[in-house]
Every structure is written in C-alpha cells, then in structure tokens.
Amino acid sequence: MRQFFFPLIFLIHTPLQIANLAVWASLVIIFGVAKLLLPFPILQQRLASAMHFFMFCFGKTSVLLIRCFNSVQFEFRVQGALSKKSWYLILANHMSYLDIILLIDFAAERIPVPKFFLKQELIWLPFVGLGAWALDMPFMRRYSREYLEKFPHKKGMDIQTTKRFCQKFKLTPTTVINFVEGTRYTAVKHKVRGSQYKHLLPPKAGGIAFTLATMGELFTNILDISLLYPDNQRHPMLSMLSGQLSRVVMDVNVLDVPAESRGDYYIDEQFRGQFHTWLNGLWAAKDARIAQWMEQKT
C-alpha cells in the first residue's frame, strides 16, 4: 500500500528540492555580484560570510525535506577530533548527487566551509555553476596528455593557475572536497573498469595529486570519508526524492597528511609509485569497512 504513494511523494518532493536550490543559490549569486562590485575588504568579508550561511541553509533545508519525506536513519561515525579552525582535504567515495548535500550539511556545524574543485564546464550548470563561482570554488581546467604533447608550454599551467586562485584560502580555514573515483559509482562502471574493490571504483590519483600540489602545505588533516546507502544502492537520489531512502551511513576518519602524499606526481616517477601505494592502501581499507556495513544491512 505504501508503494502507491511513492510517485506522489516524488511529484511533491522534487519541486521543493529544486526550489530550495534556486532560492539559496540565487541569494548566493546576488551577494557574489555585490562582493565583486564593492571593493571594500571588510564589506567583502561580511558578504562572503552571508554567502556561506546561505550555502549551509541550502544543505540544512534540503536534509530537513529529506527527513520529512523519508523514514530515514542517519549514522555518523567520526574517528578523531574536528575543528572549525583547521584546513581539511576530504577524500570521499561518490555514490550519488545526494553526497554533495550530505557533505554540506555535515560540514555546517563541524568543519570549515567546504569547497569543491569543479570542472570548468560546470560553470554553465543552472544555479550550481554561478553559485559555485560566487562562493570562490576553484574551476579546474585540466589538459589532456594529447593536448600537452601538442602544446608543451601549457604543462603545469593548470596547477599554477589554481595555486594563484587558492591563495585566498591561506587566511581562512577551508575544507576542500575531492571525489577520488572521479565519477559516481554504478555496477556498470565497476565492471567496465575492472575494479579490484568490491564496493568502490578504482581511485584516480591525478586529481588528488593535483590538489595536494596546489595547496597541500595548507592542510591540517585529511578526512577519509565513506558514504553508503545500504538499502538504496542503485539509485539513492531517486529513492530519496520518492520517499524510499531508509538509511545513510557516513564514516569519517581524521588522518595526518603523510609525507608520501606530497611531491611532484607528474615528473617524479618514484614519488608517483609511492603515491599510488598510499592511495590504494587507503582505498582498500575503505572498501573493507563498507563491506562490513553491508554485512550489517537490515
């Protein structure tokens, strides 16, 4: 009988989530334009604080809607101390667009404002692109190997450009979020990539190396975050919108930034090998923890 209401819940819940995004993103964009046009540092800082507040309001309101339309249990497990005064690099698996909402909501009362490193093409995504621009989230322009072979003078320019952009993060505690797999997990992608992990896609080392090369000296800790929807693995976002989301697990491990994670990934072959060993070990441990949660599935 309950299944009869799922389509109705979807038709009500989805517009509310879109409206929530549109309202808060519009406020962020308006304040962002004002911040750009008003060259007064104190005023710019206050506008930035208001914009961060709007982003957290988006996350909190979205999760409130999720709770209203879903009988959902949230499980947060944090190993280690968190602080609003630290700089963090989050290394997370990626199951759904829902991950972004949950990470914003998680950060609101625990860690500094999260910044996503975004592909340059996402600037054109309605509300999201301009909102991210206004919030000073870095848009990365990554050059392919083929492109660099044709234009070798471009080598390293993506890192240098982002380094200059991230200088502003030195004065304000910040959290940078990196979805290590580079895309959302699906069973098809898992098979096509021949993943050696049971519940994860292979990690992409280049993106993390890029982030650490850009601003690695700033990070106080790495946050190894594992996200899981044990009862709704296939389509977590659709399940959430239709009222079928039942359980969310977020496991957070506070790690030191290891020496083997810092170096020139693109030139130093020895460092590149060490970096892969460190990252694969981190990913294997994450996969083992997820396997344990799946065994506890009710």
C-alpha positions in Angstrom: 0.0 0.0 0.0 2.8 2.3 0.9 4.3 1.9 -2.6 1.2 3.6 -4.0 2.4 6.9 -2.5 6.0 6.9 -3.9 5.1 8.6 -7.3 3.0 11.2 -5.4 5.9 11.9 -3.0 8.3 12.3 -5.9 5.9 14.9 -7.6 5.8 16.9 -4.4 9.3 16.5 -3.0 11.3 17.1 -6.2 9.9 20.6 -6.9 10.6 21.6 -3.3 14.2 20.4 -3.5 14.6 22.4 -6.8 13.0 25.5 -5.2 15.3 25.2 -2.2 18.4 25.1 -4.5 17.1 28.0 -6.6 16.3 30.3 -3.6 19.6 29.9 -1.8 21.7 29.8 -5.0 20.1 33.0 -6.2 20.9 34.7 -2.9 24.5 33.5 -3.2 24.8 34.8 -6.7 23.3 38.2 -5.9 25.6 38.6 -2.9 28.5 37.4 -5.0 28.0 40.0 -7.7 27.8 42.7 -4.9 31.0 41.3 -3.4 32.7 41.7 -6.9 31.4 45.2 -7.4 32.1 46.6 -3.9 35.9 46.9 -3.4 35.8 47.2 0.4 37.6 44.3 2.2 35.5 44.4 5.4 32.3 44.5 3.4 33.5 41.7 1.1 34.2 39.6 4.2 30.7 40.1 5.5 29.2 39.3 2.2 31.3 36.1 2.0 30.1 35.1 5.4 26.5 35.6 4.4 27.0 33.6 1.3 28.5 30.7 3.3 25.5 30.9 5.6 23.2 30.6 2.6 25.0 27.6 1.4 24.7 25.9 4.7 21.0 26.9 4.8 20.6 25.1 1.5 22.1 21.9 2.9 20.2 22.1 6.2 16.9 22.8 4.4 17.5 20.0 1.9 18.2 17.5 4.7 15.1 18.7 6.5 13.0 18.0 3.4 14.6 14.6 3.2 13.6 13.8 6.7 10.1 15.0 6.1 9.5 12.7 3.1 11.6 9.7 4.1 11.7 7.4 7.1 15.5 7.6 7.2 18.1 6.7 9.7 21.4 8.8 9.7 24.5 7.2 11.1 27.6 9.4 11.5 30.8 7.9 12.8 33.7 10.2 13.4 37.1 8.9 14.4 39.2 11.8 15.6 38.7 15.5 16.6 37.3 18.1 14.2 37.7 21.8 14.3 36.3 24.9 12.6 39.8 26.4 12.7 41.6 23.7 10.7 42.2 23.1 7.0 40.9 19.8 5.6 41.2 17.8 2.5 38.2 15.4 2.2 38.8 12.2 0.2 35.4 10.6 -0.4 33.8 7.9 -2.5 30.9 9.1 -4.7 27.6 7.2 -4.8 25.1 9.9 -5.7 24.5 13.7 -6.2 23.0 13.3 -2.7 26.6 13.0 -1.4 27.1 16.8 -2.0 24.0 17.7 0.0 25.0 15.5 2.9 28.6 16.8 3.0 27.4 20.4 3.1 25.1 19.5 5.9 27.8 17.6 7.8 30.3 20.5 7.4 27.9 23.1 8.7 28.5 22.6 12.5 31.8 20.6 12.4 34.4 21.9 9.9 35.2 25.0 7.8 33.3 25.9 4.7 33.6 23.2 2.0 35.0 24.0 -1.4 34.5 21.6 -4.3 37.2 21.5 -7.1 34.9 21.7 -10.2 35.4 21.0 -13.9 35.4 24.2 -15.8 32.3 23.1 -17.9 30.1 23.1 -14.8 30.1 26.9 -14.7 27.2 26.7 -17.1 25.0 24.5 -14.9 21.9 26.5 -13.8 22.2 27.9 -10.3 25.0 25.5 -9.4 27.7 26.9 -11.7 27.3 30.6 -10.8 26.6 29.8 -7.2 29.9 27.9 -7.0 31.7 30.8 -8.8 30.3 33.3 -6.3 31.5 31.0 -3.4 35.1 31.1 -4.8 35.1 27.4 -5.6 38.0 26.6 -7.9 37.2 25.7 -11.5 39.9 23.5 -12.9 41.0 23.4 -16.5 42.7 20.1 -16.9 44.8 19.5 -20.0 44.9 16.0 -21.6 48.2 14.3 -22.3 47.5 14.6 -26.0 46.9 18.3 -25.7 50.2 18.8 -23.7 52.1 16.9 -26.4 50.9 19.4 -28.9 51.4 22.4 -26.6 54.1 21.5 -24.1 54.4 25.1 -22.9 51.0 24.6 -21.2 52.4 21.9 -18.9 52.0 22.9 -15.3 49.9 25.9 -16.0 46.7 24.4 -14.6 48.4 23.8 -11.3 49.9 27.3 -11.3 46.6 29.0 -12.1 44.8 27.1 -9.3 47.6 27.9 -6.9 47.1 31.6 -7.5 43.4 31.2 -7.1 43.8 29.3 -3.8 46.0 31.9 -2.2 42.9 33.4 -0.5 42.4 30.1 1.4 45.6 30.7 3.4 43.9 33.3 5.6 40.6 31.5 6.2 40.2 27.8 7.3 38.8 25.8 4.4 37.7 22.3 3.5 38.4 21.0 0.0 36.3 18.1 -1.2 37.7 15.6 -3.7 35.6 12.7 -5.0 38.5 10.3 -5.7 36.8 8.0 -8.1 36.1 10.9 -10.5 32.5 9.8 -11.1 29.5 8.3 -9.4 29.7 4.6 -8.6 27.4 2.3 -10.7 27.6 -1.5 -11.2 28.2 -1.0 -14.9 31.2 1.3 -14.3 32.5 -1.1 -11.7 32.5 -3.9 -14.3 33.8 -1.8 -17.2 36.8 -0.5 -15.1 37.6 -4.0 -13.8 37.7 -2.6 -10.2 39.7 -4.7 -7.7 37.5 -3.3 -5.0 34.1 -4.9 -4.2 32.2 -1.7 -3.4 34.3 1.1 -5.0 35.7 2.2 -8.3 39.5 2.5 -8.7 40.7 5.8 -7.2 42.1 8.4 -9.6 45.4 9.5 -8.2 45.9 12.5 -10.5 43.1 14.6 -9.1 44.3 14.2 -5.5 47.9 14.8 -6.5 46.8 18.0 -8.3 45.0 19.2 -5.2 48.0 18.5 -2.9 50.4 20.1 -5.4 48.1 23.1 -5.4 47.6 23.7 -1.7 49.0 20.7 0.2 51.0 22.8 2.6 47.8 24.3 4.0 46.0 21.1 5.0 46.0 20.3 8.8 44.4 16.8 8.2 42.9 14.5 5.6 39.4 13.4 6.2 38.8 10.0 4.8 35.0 9.9 4.4 33.0 6.9 3.3 29.4 7.4 2.2 26.9 4.5 1.9 23.2 4.0 1.3 22.9 0.3 2.3 19.3 -0.2 1.4 19.2 2.1 -1.7 22.5 1.4 -3.5 21.2 1.5 -7.1 19.5 5.0 -7.2 20.0 6.8 -3.9 18.8 10.2 -5.3 15.7 8.8 -6.9 14.9 6.8 -3.7 15.3 9.9 -1.6 13.0 12.0 -3.9 10.3 9.3 -3.8 10.4 8.7 -0.1 12.2 5.4 -0.1 15.5 6.3 1.4 15.9 4.3 4.7 19.5 4.5 5.9 22.5 6.8 5.4 26.0 5.9 6.7 28.8 8.4 6.8 32.1 7.3 8.3 34.8 9.9 8.9 38.4 9.2 9.8 40.7 12.1 10.7 44.2 11.3 9.3 47.5 13.0 9.3 48.8 14.2 5.9 51.5 11.6 5.1 54.9 12.5 3.7 54.3 10.1 0.8 51.4 12.2 -0.4 53.5 15.3 -1.2 55.7 15.6 -4.2 55.8 16.1 -8.0 53.4 13.5 -9.3 53.8 14.4 -12.9 57.6 14.3 -13.1 59.0 12.2 -10.2 58.3 8.5 -11.1 59.4 7.2 -7.7 57.1 9.6 -5.9 54.3 8.6 -8.3 54.7 4.9 -7.3 54.7 5.8 -3.6 51.6 7.9 -4.0 49.7 5.1 -5.8 50.7 2.7 -3.0 49.5 5.0 -0.3 46.2 5.8 -2.1 45.4 2.2 -3.0 46.0 1.2 0.6 43.6 3.9 1.8 41.0 2.7 -0.7 41.4 -1.0 0.2 40.7 -0.1 3.9 37.7 1.9 2.9 36.4 -1.0 0.8 36.8 -3.3 3.8 34.8 -1.0 6.1 32.0 -0.7 3.5 31.9 -4.5 3.2 31.4 -4.7 7.0 28.5 -2.3 6.9 26.8 -4.2 4.1 27.0 -7.3 6.2 25.2 -5.4 8.9 22.4 -4.4 6.5 19.0 -4.9 7.9 
